[in-house]
C-alpha cells in the first residue's frame, strides 16, 4: 500500500505542475478533467501526508523513551504513543478506503427504467409504487426527477416507466438497484385473501455524454407523432412525441412526456446515449479477465435482488442477506434503509480485493 501511495503522491505533484503550465487552461474541457483528477488525488495525498506525519511522531516518541529516565515523563510519552497508534490505525483504514478504485460513473446522473414483469396488473401497480418511492428518496437527496415515457397498466400503475434523475453522485447511490424486485402481498382484487407474487425489473443506467459514445447522425431514424394518453388538451393536437431508432443496434427510444418536440427529442437522445454506453460497458465487463468483476454491480435484470413482503412488513436483499421490517418507511421514500447496507457490503468487497492485490 505504501508504494501505491508514493506513486499517487508523485502523480499529484506532477499534475499540479502541469496545471501551472502556460496555455493549459485554453482547452477548458481538458483543464476541467485535470482539475477534477487533481482534487480527487488531493484527498488521498492529504491523508497520506498526515499518516506520514503521525508515523514520524511515533518514531520520535519511541526514541525519547530510550533516552528518557524520568518516570513521569515516560508515562506521558507512552500515553502520547497510545493516542498516536490509534490515530495511525484510523488513518491507515481511511487510506485503504481512499485507494479503492472509484467507479468512473459514480458522479453521473442516471436513467431509471422500471418495467412490470410477472404478475400482470399487480406488477404494474407495484412498478408505480416503486417509482414513487424512488422519487421521494430523490427529492430528499435534492435530486431532480424528469419523466421520459410511461406506459399505463390496465387497472392503474405502469407497465413501463422511464425517467432521468439528476443530482450529486446519483449513480453511486442507485447503481445497485438494477435487477428483479419481487413483491408478495394480497392484491386488492383478490377476494379470498391469498398472497400473490409478482415482479418488476429495474435498470439504472449512467447518463452518457457525447464524448462517451459517438453516434453518427446517419445511423438515426427519427419519427414524430402525436402524443397519446393523459396530459391535457394540448397533448394530442401537435406532433410533439418523438421516437428515435438507432439503426445499427435496433435500439429505439420514445418520449412524449414533454410538451414540445424539441424537449422530447433531447430527452430521448439522452436515453439513447445511456443505452449505448451500457452496451459498451457490458462488452468491457465480458472481456475482463477477472470474472468476479463482472458479478459486482452488473445491473443484470435477470437477477432477483430484493423481496418486498407486505404481510410481514419485511424487505430482504438476497445479495447480502439483509432483512429489515421497515417496509412502509422504505416505500415512503426512506430508501437509504436498504441502499446503505448494500453500498457498505460492496465497498467492503472492493476493499478485500484491493488488499489482495
C-alpha positions as a printed Julia matrix, in Angstrom:
357×3 Matrix{Float64}:
   0.0     0.0     0.0
   2.84    2.37    0.87
   4.32    2.06   -2.64
   0.94    2.79   -4.21
   0.61    5.89   -2.07
   4.04    7.12   -3.08
   3.04    6.7    -6.73
  -0.16    8.65   -6.12
   1.82   11.43   -4.41
   4.22   11.68   -7.38
   1.31   11.77   -9.81
  -0.36   14.5    -7.74
   2.76   16.65   -7.72
   3.27   16.22  -11.47
  -0.36   17.08  -12.17
  -0.02   20.19  -10.01
   2.97   21.28  -12.1
   1.13   20.53  -15.36
  -1.79   22.7   -14.26
   0.6    25.65  -13.89
   1.93   25.26  -17.44
   1.25   28.15  -19.85
  -1.84   27.72  -22.01
  -3.16   24.64  -20.18
  -6.43   26.45  -19.43
  -7.04   27.18  -23.11
  -8.61   23.76  -23.57
 -11.37   24.07  -20.99
 -12.57   20.51  -21.36
  -9.11   19.07  -20.71
  -8.46   21.62  -17.96
 -11.66   20.69  -16.09
 -10.76   16.99  -16.3
  -7.28   17.71  -14.92
  -8.7    19.83  -12.11
 -11.12   17.07  -11.13
  -8.35   14.47  -11.09
  -6.18   16.85   -9.04
  -8.98   17.32   -6.49
  -9.54   13.56   -6.25
  -5.83   12.87   -5.74
  -5.53   15.69   -3.22
  -7.84   13.83   -0.8
  -5.57   10.79   -0.88
  -2.3    12.75   -0.72
  -3.53   14.91    2.16
  -4.44   11.81    4.17
  -1.13   10.15    3.24
   0.92   13.13    4.37
  -0.97   13.22    7.65
  -0.27    9.49    8.04
   3.45   10.06    7.43
   3.49   12.88    9.98
   1.9    10.63   12.6
   4.39    7.84   11.84
   7.24   10.32   12.26
   5.84   11.4    15.65
   5.6     7.76   16.7
   9.25    7.16   15.84
  10.33   10.31   17.68
   8.39    9.28   20.79
   9.92    5.81   20.69
  13.38    7.37   20.56
  12.54    9.59   23.53
  11.57    6.51   25.53
  15.02    5.05   25.03
  16.76    8.09   26.49
  14.23    9.5    28.99
  14.9     8.46   32.6
  12.18   10.37   34.44
   9.25    8.01   35.08
   6.58   10.73   34.93
   7.86   11.85   31.54
   7.94    8.25   30.35
   4.27    7.88   31.31
   3.39   10.96   29.27
   5.35    9.68   26.29
   3.63    6.27   26.49
   0.25    7.99   26.66
   1.09   10.05   23.58
   2.24    6.89   21.83
  -1.04    5.13   22.54
  -3.0     8.03   21.07
  -0.72    8.22   18.05
  -1.02    4.47   17.41
  -4.82    4.73   17.44
  -4.66    7.69   15.06
  -2.34    5.77   12.74
  -4.76    2.83   12.59
  -7.66    5.17   11.75
  -5.62    6.93    9.07
  -4.46    3.61    7.62
  -8.07    2.39    7.35
  -9.08    5.66    5.72
  -6.25    5.36    3.19
  -7.35    1.84    2.3
 -10.82    3.18    1.59
  -9.45    6.07   -0.47
  -7.33    3.71   -2.57
 -10.31    1.65   -3.7
 -10.69    2.38   -7.45
 -13.64    4.69   -7.99
 -16.36    3.8   -10.46
 -15.97    6.46  -13.2
 -19.75    6.61  -13.47
 -20.4     7.38   -9.8
 -20.67   11.12  -10.39
 -23.16   10.76  -13.25
 -26.89   11.3   -13.5
 -28.96    8.23  -14.31
 -31.72    6.83  -16.47
 -34.1     4.64  -14.48
 -36.32    2.12  -16.29
 -38.96    0.25  -14.29
 -40.98   -2.44  -16.06
 -43.76   -4.71  -14.85
 -42.69   -8.35  -15.01
 -44.52  -11.46  -13.86
 -47.82  -10.96  -12.09
 -49.93   -8.97  -14.52
 -51.84   -5.99  -13.12
 -50.3    -6.33   -9.66
 -46.83   -5.91  -11.2
 -47.94   -2.69  -12.92
 -49.29   -1.32   -9.64
 -46.05   -2.11   -7.82
 -44.0    -0.54  -10.62
 -45.79    2.76   -9.9
 -45.29    2.41   -6.14
 -41.61    1.66   -6.54
 -41.15    4.66   -8.81
 -42.96    6.84   -6.26
 -40.6     5.59   -3.52
 -37.53    6.35   -5.63
 -38.94    9.79   -6.48
 -39.45   10.7    -2.8
 -35.96    9.44   -1.98
 -34.59   11.57   -4.83
 -36.45   14.6    -3.5
 -34.92   14.05   -0.05
 -31.47   13.98   -1.68
 -32.15   17.18   -3.6
 -32.17   15.39   -6.96
 -34.38   16.24   -9.94
 -36.64   13.55  -11.46
 -37.8    14.04  -15.06
 -40.27   11.69  -16.73
 -39.31   10.48  -20.2
 -42.04    8.0   -21.05
 -44.81    5.98  -19.42
 -46.99    3.09  -20.47
 -50.1     2.79  -18.26
 -51.29   -0.54  -16.87
 -54.73   -1.99  -17.44
 -56.07   -1.19  -13.96
 -53.65    1.55  -12.99
 -49.95    1.71  -12.38
 -47.44    1.4   -15.2
 -46.34   -1.4   -17.48
 -43.24    0.71  -18.03
 -41.92    3.99  -16.73
 -38.66    5.67  -17.74
 -37.21    8.76  -16.08
 -33.94   10.59  -15.63
 -32.61   11.55  -12.2
 -30.11   14.38  -11.96
 -28.08   15.43   -8.95
 -24.93   14.84   -6.95
 -23.5    11.3    -7.28
 -26.84    9.8    -8.26
 -25.36    6.7    -9.9
 -23.21    5.91   -6.86
 -26.38    5.6    -4.75
 -28.68    3.86   -7.23
 -26.39    1.61   -9.28
 -27.11   -1.45   -7.13
 -30.87   -1.11   -7.62
 -30.74   -2.81  -11.02
 -32.34   -6.24  -11.05
 -35.59   -8.04  -10.3
 -37.67   -6.7    -7.41
 -40.21   -9.23   -6.15
 -43.36   -8.24   -4.25
 -45.51  -10.55   -2.12
 -48.89   -9.29   -0.93
 -52.64   -9.73   -1.16
 -53.96   -7.84   -4.21
 -56.99   -5.6    -3.75
 -58.76   -7.68   -6.39
 -58.15  -10.96   -4.52
 -61.43  -11.92   -2.83
 -60.02  -14.87   -0.88
 -57.07  -13.01    0.59
 -54.37  -15.15   -0.99
 -50.82  -13.78   -1.2
 -49.82  -13.03   -4.76
 -46.21  -12.87   -6.01
 -45.25  -10.51   -8.82
 -42.08   -8.87  -10.08
 -40.81   -5.68  -11.64
 -37.45   -5.15  -13.28
 -35.34   -2.09  -12.61
 -32.46   -0.87  -14.76
 -30.28    2.04  -13.64
 -28.06    3.36  -16.43
 -25.48    6.14  -16.08
 -26.19    9.05  -18.39
 -23.65    9.32  -21.18
 -22.14   12.41  -22.76
 -21.44   12.71  -26.46
 -17.76   12.18  -25.67
 -18.59    8.81  -24.07
 -20.5     7.48  -27.05
 -20.24    8.65  -30.66
 -23.45    8.5   -32.67
 -23.4     9.08  -36.4
 -26.49   11.16  -37.31
 -26.99    9.0   -40.4
 -27.5     6.0   -38.1
 -30.64    7.55  -36.62
 -34.24    7.37  -37.79
 -36.39    9.99  -36.08
 -40.18    9.73  -36.21
 -42.57   12.29  -34.8
 -46.17   11.64  -33.85
 -48.99   12.91  -31.73
 -48.66   12.09  -28.08
 -51.27    9.79  -26.59
 -52.79    9.42  -23.15
 -53.42   11.9   -20.38
 -51.71   15.24  -20.49
 -54.26   17.99  -21.07
 -55.94   19.41  -24.16
 -52.71   20.24  -25.98
 -51.17   16.79  -25.81
 -52.87   15.36  -28.9
 -53.04   18.49  -31.04
 -49.41   18.68  -32.12
 -46.87   16.12  -33.23
 -44.73   16.51  -30.12
 -43.94   12.84  -29.38
 -40.6    11.59  -30.69
 -39.33    8.09  -31.45
 -35.62    7.69  -32.23
 -34.25    4.42  -33.63
 -30.54    3.63  -33.69
 -30.34    1.59  -36.9
 -27.07   -0.34  -36.25
 -28.34   -1.79  -32.95
 -32.1    -1.61  -33.43
 -32.45    0.24  -30.11
 -35.34    2.7   -30.07
 -36.44    5.3   -27.54
 -39.8     7.05  -27.47
 -40.61   10.16  -25.47
 -43.87   12.09  -25.18
 -43.91   13.49  -21.64
 -42.71   16.98  -22.59
 -44.99   19.37  -24.44
 -42.51   20.32  -27.15
 -40.98   18.12  -29.79
 -37.55   19.63  -29.1
 -37.67   18.7   -25.4
 -38.88   15.18  -26.19
 -36.1    14.73  -28.72
 -33.48   15.92  -26.23
 -34.76   13.55  -23.54
 -34.9    10.63  -25.98
 -31.32   11.25  -27.11
 -30.12   11.23  -23.5
 -31.72    7.81  -23.01
 -30.24    6.52  -26.26
 -26.74    7.65  -25.27
 -27.15    5.89  -21.92
 -28.31    2.64  -23.53
 -25.42    2.6   -25.99
 -22.94    3.32  -23.19
 -24.4     0.4   -21.21
 -23.82   -1.9   -24.19
 -20.19   -0.8   -24.48
 -19.58   -1.25  -20.76
 -21.16   -4.71  -20.82
 -18.75   -5.69  -23.6
 -15.85   -4.46  -21.48
 -17.06   -6.49  -18.5
 -17.28   -9.65  -20.57
 -13.77   -9.12  -21.85
 -12.36   -8.58  -18.36
 -10.14  -11.4   -17.14
 -11.43  -11.13  -13.58
 -14.77  -12.95  -13.6
 -15.65  -11.55  -10.2
 -15.53   -8.02  -11.53
 -18.39   -8.9   -13.84
 -20.52  -10.06  -10.91
 -20.35   -6.87   -8.87
 -22.8    -4.2    -9.93
 -23.55   -5.67  -13.33
 -27.14   -4.47  -13.25
 -28.31   -7.8   -14.67
 -32.1    -7.57  -14.81
 -32.45  -11.36  -14.57
 -31.01  -11.35  -11.05
 -33.58  -11.28   -8.23
 -32.13   -8.8    -5.81
 -34.88   -7.97   -3.34
 -38.23   -9.18   -1.98
 -40.9    -6.87   -0.56
 -43.19   -8.93    1.7
 -46.14   -6.72    2.68
 -47.97   -9.1     5.1
 -44.83   -9.3     7.24
 -43.71   -5.72    6.53
 -40.36   -7.23    5.52
 -37.78   -6.38    2.89
 -34.97   -8.84    2.16
 -31.97   -8.11   -0.03
 -30.89  -11.51   -1.33
 -27.42  -10.4    -2.43
 -26.2    -9.64    1.07
 -28.71  -11.5     3.28
 -30.01   -8.25    4.76
 -33.55   -8.02    6.18
 -35.48   -5.11    7.64
 -39.09   -4.86    8.78
 -39.34   -1.17    7.9
 -41.09   -1.79    4.6
 -43.58    1.06    4.99
 -40.75    3.52    5.67
 -38.87    2.38    2.57
 -41.98    2.66    0.39
 -42.42    6.19    1.78
 -39.07    7.15    0.31
 -36.59    6.17    3.04
 -34.64    4.04    0.59
 -31.37    4.65    2.43
 -32.55    1.92    4.84
 -31.88   -0.69    2.13
 -29.4     1.18   -0.06
 -26.82    1.93    2.66
 -26.25   -1.74    3.7
 -25.8    -2.76    0.05
 -23.31    0.05   -0.61
 -21.4    -0.86    2.56
 -21.28   -4.53    1.56
 -19.95   -3.95   -1.94
 -17.47   -1.38   -0.69
 -16.16   -3.96    1.79
 -15.88   -6.5    -1.03
 -13.92   -4.0    -3.12
 -11.65   -3.35   -0.13
 -10.95   -7.09    0.2
  -9.96   -7.26   -3.46
  -7.83   -4.16   -3.07
  -5.99   -5.72   -0.11
  -5.45   -8.96   -2.02
  -3.67   -7.23   -4.93
